[in-house]
Amino acid sequence: MVLILMILLKGKNGKGRKHVEKSFNTNFLPSKDYKIEDSAWKEEREIVNITINYKDNNCIVELLPDVNNYDLKEKVEMYLSHSWVELT
Protein backbone atom coordinates (compact mmCIF):
# COMPACT_ATOMS: atom_id res chain seq x y z
CA MET A 1 0.00 0.00 0.00
CA VAL A 2 1.15 3.55 -0.69
CA LEU A 3 1.10 5.79 2.37
CA ILE A 4 0.76 9.46 1.39
CA LEU A 5 1.54 12.13 3.97
CA MET A 6 -0.15 15.44 3.13
CA ILE A 7 0.20 18.82 4.80
CA LEU A 8 -1.24 22.28 4.12
CA LEU A 9 1.21 25.18 4.28
CA LYS A 10 -0.23 28.62 5.01
CA GLY A 11 1.79 31.74 4.22
CA LYS A 12 2.64 34.77 6.32
CA ASN A 13 -0.45 36.64 7.61
CA GLY A 14 -2.70 34.03 6.00
CA LYS A 15 -1.53 34.94 2.49
CA GLY A 16 -1.28 31.96 0.19
CA ARG A 17 -1.70 28.22 0.64
CA LYS A 18 0.12 25.23 -0.77
CA HIS A 19 -0.19 21.49 -0.25
CA VAL A 20 2.83 19.22 -0.16
CA GLU A 21 2.98 15.45 0.07
CA LYS A 22 5.42 12.62 0.61
CA SER A 23 4.76 8.99 -0.36
CA PHE A 24 6.02 5.64 0.93
CA ASN A 25 5.36 2.02 0.08
CA THR A 26 4.44 0.22 3.29
CA ASN A 27 2.38 -2.55 4.84
CA PHE A 28 1.83 -0.43 7.94
CA LEU A 29 -1.30 1.70 8.38
CA PRO A 30 -1.21 4.47 10.99
CA SER A 31 -3.89 5.30 13.51
CA LYS A 32 -5.17 8.83 14.18
CA ASP A 33 -3.58 8.83 17.66
CA TYR A 34 -0.09 8.29 16.17
CA LYS A 35 2.44 11.06 15.62
CA ILE A 36 4.58 11.41 12.48
CA GLU A 37 8.26 12.39 12.44
CA ASP A 38 10.09 13.74 9.38
CA SER A 39 13.41 15.43 8.67
CA ALA A 40 11.49 18.57 7.58
CA TRP A 41 10.38 19.25 11.18
CA LYS A 42 12.01 19.64 14.54
CA GLU A 43 9.04 18.04 16.33
CA GLU A 44 6.55 15.33 15.44
CA ARG A 45 3.23 16.22 13.80
CA GLU A 46 -0.28 15.11 14.68
CA ILE A 47 -2.54 13.25 12.28
CA VAL A 48 -5.89 14.99 11.69
CA ASN A 49 -7.45 12.62 9.15
CA ILE A 50 -6.81 9.24 7.53
CA THR A 51 -8.47 8.08 4.30
CA ILE A 52 -7.89 4.52 3.12
CA ASN A 53 -8.73 3.65 -0.48
CA TYR A 54 -8.39 -0.11 -0.97
CA LYS A 55 -9.33 0.10 -4.64
CA ASP A 56 -6.39 2.44 -5.39
CA ASN A 57 -4.21 0.75 -2.75
CA ASN A 58 -3.36 3.99 -0.92
CA CYS A 59 -3.74 5.62 2.47
CA ILE A 60 -3.80 9.42 2.70
CA VAL A 61 -2.67 10.80 6.05
CA GLU A 62 -3.47 14.48 6.56
CA LEU A 63 -1.30 16.22 9.13
CA LEU A 64 -1.88 19.41 11.12
CA PRO A 65 -1.38 22.44 8.86
CA ASP A 66 1.93 24.28 9.00
CA VAL A 67 0.77 27.81 9.84
CA ASN A 68 3.85 29.54 11.24
CA ASN A 69 4.69 33.10 10.21
CA TYR A 70 6.99 32.46 7.23
CA ASP A 71 7.46 33.20 3.56
CA LEU A 72 5.42 30.56 1.72
CA LYS A 73 7.87 30.17 -1.18
CA GLU A 74 10.78 29.57 1.21
CA LYS A 75 8.74 27.07 3.24
CA VAL A 76 7.78 25.10 0.10
CA GLU A 77 11.45 25.01 -0.95
CA MET A 78 12.41 23.69 2.49
CA TYR A 79 9.87 20.86 2.16
CA LEU A 80 11.10 20.06 -1.35
CA SER A 81 14.65 19.75 0.02
CA HIS A 82 13.34 16.99 2.33
CA SER A 83 11.83 14.91 -0.52
CA TRP A 84 8.30 16.33 -0.34
CA VAL A 85 6.42 17.16 -3.54
CA GLU A 86 4.39 20.31 -4.15
CA LEU A 87 0.82 19.69 -5.32
CA THR A 88 -0.49 21.97 -8.03
Buried (B, 14 or more C-beta within 10 A) or exposed (E): BEBBBBBBBBBEEEEBEBBBBBBEEEEEEBEEEEEBEBEBBEEEBEBBEBEEEEEEEBBBBBBEBBEEEBEBEEBBEBBEEEEBEEEE
